[in-house]
């Protein structure tokens, strides 16, 4: 399952397959569908990227998006790092 979902790949390799515009759209879709509001961003992602396979979306989310979001959170406020605050609006 791990390999089937594309989780074995490294973030840098995965991110090279996405354009800057695609990355922005991906981020917007995830931000507009927060889990805290019982929203599921996977379905909107599939509509936003009809040519991408589910494996590519999952791989990008876990190998690139989540890691970048955590890095931004850590740099944004080192005194108040909260790994549970994944949906906060961070600076671009």
C-alpha positions in Angstrom: 0.0 0.0 0.0 2.9 2.4 0.9 4.4 2.1 -2.6 1.0 1.9 -4.3 0.2 5.4 -2.9 3.5 6.8 -3.9 4.7 7.4 -0.4 8.2 5.9 -1.0 9.3 8.9 -3.2 11.3 11.8 -1.9 9.7 15.3 -1.8 12.1 16.9 -4.2 11.5 14.3 -6.9 7.8 14.6 -6.5 7.7 18.4 -6.5 9.6 18.5 -9.8 6.6 16.9 -11.5 4.4 19.8 -10.5 4.3 23.3 -11.9 4.3 26.3 -9.7 0.7 27.1 -10.8 -0.4 23.5 -10.0 1.2 23.8 -6.5 -0.7 27.0 -5.8 -4.0 25.4 -6.9 -3.3 22.3 -4.8 -2.7 24.5 -1.7 -5.9 26.5 -2.3 -8.0 23.4 -2.7 -6.7 22.0 0.6 -7.1 25.3 2.4 -10.6 25.8 1.2 -11.6 22.3 2.4 -10.4 22.1 6.0 -10.8 18.8 7.9 -11.9 20.8 11.0 -15.0 21.7 9.1 -15.6 18.0 8.1 -14.6 18.7 4.6 -12.7 16.3 2.4 -10.2 17.9 0.0 -9.5 14.7 -1.9 -12.6 14.9 -4.1 -12.1 18.6 -5.0 -8.4 17.8 -5.8 -9.5 15.1 -8.2 -11.7 17.7 -10.0 -9.0 20.3 -10.0 -6.5 17.9 -11.4 -8.4 15.5 -13.7 -5.3 14.3 -15.5 -3.5 13.4 -12.3 -3.9 9.9 -10.8 -4.9 9.5 -7.1 -1.4 8.2 -6.5 0.1 11.5 -7.7 -2.2 13.5 -5.5 -1.5 11.4 -2.4 2.3 11.4 -3.1 2.4 15.2 -3.5 0.3 15.8 -0.4 2.4 13.7 1.9 5.8 14.1 0.3 5.7 17.8 -0.5 2.7 19.7 0.8 2.6 18.6 4.4 6.4 18.9 4.8 6.4 22.4 3.3 3.5 23.4 5.6 5.3 22.1 8.7 8.5 24.0 7.6 6.6 27.2 7.3 4.9 26.7 10.6 8.2 26.1 12.3 9.7 29.3 10.8 6.7 31.4 11.3 6.5 31.3 15.1 9.3 29.3 16.8 8.1 30.1 20.3 4.6 28.7 19.7 5.0 25.7 17.4 1.8 23.7 17.4 1.7 20.7 15.1 -2.0 20.3 15.6 -2.6 23.7 14.0 -2.3 22.5 10.4 -5.1 24.6 9.0 -4.0 28.0 10.2 -3.5 30.7 7.6 0.2 31.0 7.2 2.1 33.6 5.3 2.5 32.7 1.6 
